[in-house]
């Protein structure tokens, strides 16, 4: 079976689809080179949905930093000597903040409390998420409804296009929400070999509550969300301890295993993205070249196709002596 890598980008305006797709590919290739295991990438598709929200993309040719379409973060190779450490004090601090946020925003059944505060935060700081969490509607004059519909359709369309492939699905930031929801509620029948979340807000209280509501958990007394059953083998969640969007990086505490025994495997990494000597631990390019991510990507690329394994095992059963040599 052929392999495909599918990426879903995150929040905020982006450069053109062509450029963003190329930079994702360069980042993954750089990571494979860094670990000494470079291979040509299989088919790569990027779910590009930013044009559903913004009238035009960011432009690398604009030099005026005050221009709304100025592109302040481009793909650049990793800075030599970049090094950060994950100290225990930071982990304890983040853990305490996460605990308090969950206590403030979530009831025991994962329903949302202090909803006015939550709504204000989302509307003020996360425009795209506010649009996405708008109740679906068929009002042709509602711009937000059209935007939300486009976001969902873009993800579903690409997944359907490659439903007969071995899929390696990467969701960055809000892209991890779009990916998770698609696997749960839109195309649960499409099998995913490996689900990757990078810089993911899936552990944030508001997001947990939204997913729990759609899974009807608040009505059946369950207090933990199930991993989508369509994930066949792996779900890896990569986070940088400095990434505030992925502050609750222990998704294994929030999502139970599916019927195949798959649940999140949380891995802290150093996101080494820098631009003009300023680090951004949430940037997708830094995650896509992290050595831990690269090892997982390489393992997927080298994995024998499932059909080959089935045929090989069949012949082993028929001719056990031949295959034992």
C-alpha positions, 0 to 999 in steps of 0.5 A, a space after each residue: 500500500 502506498 504511503 502519504 503524509 498529510 499535514 494540517 496547519 494551525 492558527 493565524 494567517 500563513 504564506 501561500 499554499 505552495 510556499 507553506 507546503 514547501 517549507 513543511 517538506 524542507 523542515 521534515 527533510 532537514 530533520 531526517 538529515 540531522 538524524 542521519 536517516 534521510 530518505 525522499 519523502 513519500 507523497 505529501 499533502 497539506 490541508 490549507 484552510 487559512 484562505 477560508 478566514 483571510 482574504 489573502 496570504 502573508 507575503 514574503 516580499 513585503 518588508 514593512 513590518 507594519 503591513 498586515 500581510 508582512 511575513 515575520 516567520 519564514 523557514 530557516 534551517 536550525 541555528 547551530 548550537 541551539 540548545 534548551 533544557 527541560 528543567 523540573 521547575 518549569 514542568 512543575 510550574 506548567 503542571 500547576 497552571 494546567 491543574 488550576 485552569 482545568 479546575 476553573 473551566 471544567 466540571 467533573 463531567 468535562 462540561 464547561 463552567 465560567 463560560 463567559 470568560 472562556 468565550 471572551 478569551 477565544 473571541 479575543 485571542 483565537 479568531 479561527 477557533 471562535 469561528 470553528 466552534 460556532 454552531 454549524 448552520 446553513 445560513 448562506 449569508 453567514 460568513 463564519 458558517 461558510 468559513 467553518 464549513 470550508 475548514 471541515 471540508 478541506 480536511 475531509 476531502 484530503 482524507 477521502 482522497 487518500 483513504 486507500 493509503 497508509 496515512 501519516 496525519 500531522 496536526 499542528 496547533 489548531 490543525 490537531 483539533 481539525 484532525 482529531 474531530 475529523 477522525 472522530 465525527 466526520 470520517 471515522 471509517 478512514 484508517 490512520 496509520 499514525 496520528 501526530 500532534 505538534 504544539 497541540 491545544 487538545 489538552 486545553 479545558 475549552 477544547 476538551 469540553 467541546 470534544 466531550 460534548 460532541 462525544 456525549 460524554 457529559 450525558 453518560 457519566 464518562 470523564 475521559 475522552 476516547 482516542 479515535 478508533 480509526 487510529 490503527 497504530 500510533 498517536 504521538 504528541 510532541 510538545 515543547 515545555 515552553 509552548 504555551 499553546 500546548 501547555 497541557 502536554 500530557 494528553 495521555 491523561 486526557 484521552 483513553 485508548 481506543 479499541 486497538 489499544 492506541 492512546 497518546 504517547 507524549 514526548 517533550 522536544 526542543 523546538 529549535 525555531 528561531 527568527 531574528 534571534 527570537 525563539 518561537 517554541 510553537 513554530 511548526 518548522 521547529 517541531 517538524 525537524 525535532 529529532 524525536 519527530 524525525 525518528 517516528 517519521 523515518 519509522 513510518 517511511 521504512 515500515 513494510 506496507 500492510 498488504 506486503 506483511 499479510 502476503 508474507 505471513 500467508 506464505 510463511 504459514 503455507 511454507 513454514 520450512 522455507 521461511 525458517 531458513 
